[in-house]
Structure formats: C-alpha cells, structure tokens
C-alpha cells in the first residue's frame, strides 16, 4: 500500500465512509469496510484486527470517531 499523509481534517461522520483510510492520534491506520446487509466496521491495518460491526456508518463514527482523526489519502497496489 502506498500512503500519502495529506492531512484532511473534518467531521468524523464525513470521514467514516466505506473505502476511506483514517489515521488516529496513535498513528494507527484503519480502513472503513462494510455494506448495508452485513454492517460496517474498521480494519486495523497495523495489526489486522477488526472492530465490532455497526448497522450504520454514523454508529461506527459515533463510537470510534475522534476530533484528532485524519483522513489519509491512500492508494492500494496489489502485485
């Protein structure tokens, strides 16, 4: 994965969208995953753990979102 740490601060509810990569205050990276049928969660890209599922992205952002979160511009290259 190629990562460009272009800082994009904003409201958590706007950052927590499927496919977005988010960096928290501890520099841990999370990928937002899910869909309407199975729920939404975060994949911790540092240790490969997955959070609990939420039925909405808003619920996910309410529990895990923080004012210090940063939206990361990330490009995934698979070889």
N, C-alpha and C positions, 0 to 999 in steps of 0.2 A: 504494500500500500504506500502510495506517495502522499505525503501530508504537507499542506501549506498552512501554517498557523496564522492565517489572516484573521485578525480579531474582528468578530462581528458580535457585538453585544446587543441584546434586545430582551424582550419579554420571553420568559420560559415557554409560554403557550405558543409563541410564534416559532421558537427553535425546535420544539419537540414534534417533529414531523417525520414520517417514515423515510428512511434513507439518509437522514442527517447524522453527522458525527458531531458529538458535543464533548468539550473538554471541561472538566470540573476544576475546582480550586487546587486539587492534589495532582493535577496534570494527568489524570486518568481519562482515557478516551472511551466513549460509549457510542454505539450505533443504535439508532431507534429502528425497531423492527415490528412487524405485525400487520394485521388486517382486521376488518370488521368481524369476520367469522371467528377468529381464534384469539383475538385480543392483541394488546400492544405491550412491548417490553423493551428493556435496554440490554444490549450485549456489551459486556465489559471487554474491550479489545486488548486490555492488558493481561487479564488472567482467564479469559474465555468463560466467565460466568454469565448467567442470565438472571435478570431480576424477575420478580413476580409479574404476572400478567394483569393488565387493566383492560376494562371493556372500552375505554376511550383514551385518546391521546391527552385530553385535558386531565383525566385522572392520573395518568402517568406523570405529567408535568407538575401537577399539584404535589405529588409525593416526592419526586426526585429532582424537580427543578430548583435552581438556586440563582440568586441575583448575580453570583460570580461565574456562572456558566458562560462558556464562549462557544459559538457555532464555528466549527472548523471546516475549512474548505478542503475536502479530501477526494482523492481520485484513486479508485481501486484498479490495479492492473493484475490480471491473472495470467500466468505463463504456463 
